[in-house]
């Protein structure tokens, strides 16, 4: 197979798994700066670590310090959706 065809197959597989819910957009690392905010999907959140880095306000995470923070997201029934990792740089 050519590399173009393999790349196209990979793209379709990625979209397919994303549509199935196997790949969540929250399972990525987000580089942000102090004062920036990020709107999160899901019903409930819990800071796993980095409470000096991120502040939760509704479904918005606001960066308040430098470092790394992780926020776990939950469905309304309590099942885990994924983990947001926020990396706040200078």
Secondary structure as UniProt FT lines:
FT   HELIX           3..20
FT   TURN            25..26
FT   STRAND          29..32
FT   TURN            34..35
FT   STRAND          37..39
FT   STRAND          44..49
FT   TURN            51..53
FT   STRAND          54..57
FT   TURN            58..59
FT   STRAND          60..63
FT   STRAND          67..74
FT   TURN            76..77
FT   STRAND          80..88
//
